[in-house]
Amino acid sequence: MVLESREFPSALQLVYDMGTDGDGKKITRRRSYSNVKPDAVDQDLYDVAITLIGLQTNVANQILVNEKTELVNV
């Protein structure tokens, strides 16, 4: 059995701080941008994220990249 991995487009995800609810619990919202090329450079993704964050009124807590890889038995 030989396994092969295949990369799929990733997603850039920004997590925003939306304040707190009536019980004092932190509220966050996530915005995802899909179809990010698997070979995109981390610095480029970061630069795009910072630009997108600058267009928002809320503060972003996290910049995430969700990578997808399929394992196939060939």
C-alpha positions in Angstrom: 0.0 0.0 0.0 1.4 3.4 -1.0 -0.2 6.6 0.3 -0.1 9.8 -1.6 -1.2 13.2 -0.3 -3.0 15.8 -2.4 -3.4 19.4 -1.4 -6.6 21.2 -1.8 -7.3 25.0 -1.8 -7.0 26.3 1.8 -9.2 28.9 3.6 -8.0 32.1 5.2 -10.0 32.7 8.4 -10.2 35.9 10.5 -11.5 35.8 14.0 -13.0 39.1 15.2 -13.7 40.3 18.8 -17.4 41.4 18.9 -17.4 42.3 22.6 -19.2 40.5 25.4 -22.8 39.3 25.9 -25.0 40.0 28.9 -23.3 37.4 31.0 -19.8 38.8 30.3 -18.9 36.0 27.9 -16.6 36.9 24.9 -18.3 37.0 21.5 -16.3 36.3 18.4 -17.2 36.1 14.7 -15.3 34.3 12.0 -15.0 35.3 8.4 -13.6 32.8 5.9 -12.1 33.4 2.5 -11.9 30.2 0.5 -10.0 28.9 -2.5 -6.6 30.0 -1.2 -3.9 28.3 -3.3 -2.1 25.6 -1.4 1.3 27.1 -2.4 0.5 30.6 -1.2 3.3 32.1 0.9 2.6 32.7 4.6 3.8 36.3 4.3 1.4 37.0 1.4 -1.5 35.5 3.4 -0.6 37.6 6.4 -0.5 40.8 4.3 -3.9 40.1 2.7 -5.3 39.4 6.2 -4.0 42.7 7.6 -5.5 44.5 4.6 -8.9 42.9 5.2 -8.7 43.6 8.9 -8.0 47.2 8.2 -11.4 47.4 6.3 -13.3 46.3 9.4 -14.5 48.2 12.5 -13.9 45.3 14.9 -10.5 44.0 16.2 -9.2 40.7 14.9 -7.9 38.3 17.5 -6.6 35.6 15.2 -5.5 34.9 11.6 -5.9 31.3 10.7 -5.1 29.2 7.6 -7.1 26.0 7.3 -5.2 23.7 5.0 -6.8 20.6 3.5 -5.0 17.5 2.4 -6.5 14.3 1.1 -4.7 11.0 1.7 -5.2 8.5 -1.1 -4.2 4.9 -1.4 -2.5 4.5 -4.8 
